[in-house]
Amino acid sequence: MSDENKDLPFAFPSEFKNNSKYPIDHYGYEIGPGVTVSHQGMSLRDYFAAKAMQAIINDPAWDCYDELSQSAYAMADAMLKARGE
């Protein structure tokens, strides 16, 4: 991931705590008893771009897939700007 997203908010952050007395498997990693694991999730910019890309692809008039990601991220950047971030 590039550094351009490092200061942006994240979509779907999560935290998992092993409250058992035994180690458990958490997505392929052994988590010891009492240990908390945090996941930052995807950047809000990436989330907005994915949503924009879905909308763009659903337009039957859209036929320029070479510019799809640039258009989606341009929309995501506009959404972040509208939020004041």
Backbone hydrogen bonds, N-H to C=O, Kabsch-Sander energy under -0.5 kcal/mol:
donor,donor_aa,acceptor,acceptor_aa,energy
5,N,2,S,-1.0
6,K,3,D,-1.4
8,L,5,N,-1.4
11,A,42,M,-3.5
14,S,39,H,-2.5
16,F,37,V,-3.0
18,N,35,V,-2.5
19,N,17,K,-1.0
24,I,31,I,-2.2
26,H,24,I,-0.5
26,H,29,Y,-3.0
29,Y,26,H,-1.2
31,I,24,I,-3.3
31,I,29,Y,-0.5
32,G,30,E,-0.5
34,G,18,N,-2.8
35,V,32,G,-1.8
37,V,16,F,-3.5
39,H,14,S,-2.8
42,M,11,A,-1.1
44,L,9,P,-2.7
47,Y,43,S,-2.2
48,F,44,L,-2.8
49,A,45,R,-2.4
50,A,46,D,-2.3
51,K,47,Y,-2.1
52,A,48,F,-2.6
53,M,49,A,-2.6
54,Q,50,A,-1.9
55,A,51,K,-1.7
56,I,52,A,-2.5
57,I,53,M,-2.6
58,N,54,Q,-1.5
59,D,56,I,-1.4
62,W,59,D,-1.9
65,Y,63,D,-0.7
67,E,64,C,-1.2
68,L,65,Y,-0.8
71,S,67,E,-2.5
72,A,68,L,-2.5
73,Y,69,S,-2.6
74,A,70,Q,-2.0
75,M,71,S,-2.1
76,A,72,A,-2.2
77,D,73,Y,-2.7
78,A,74,A,-1.9
79,M,75,M,-2.3
80,L,76,A,-2.4
81,K,77,D,-2.3
82,A,78,A,-2.3
83,R,79,M,-1.4
84,G,80,L,-0.7
84,G,81,K,-1.0
85,E,80,L,-2.6
